[in-house]
């Protein structure tokens, strides 16, 4: 079983700025480490719906403690 210590949601947008593609990220820390992936996606979509530019990609970054 994974020992998840921290979950961060990362919302990503790619936009053209002055003829170049620019990637921007908005990060939300402190998500519940016990939350299921479907719930994290739901939270990411809810947050993204409040943004001016709807995120193209939503990541759940899980920090897992590895023990030998």
ABEGO torsion letter per residue (X at the ends): XBBBABBBBBBBBBBBBGGBBBBBBBBBBGBBAABBAAAAAAAAAAAAAABABBBABBBBBBBBBBBX
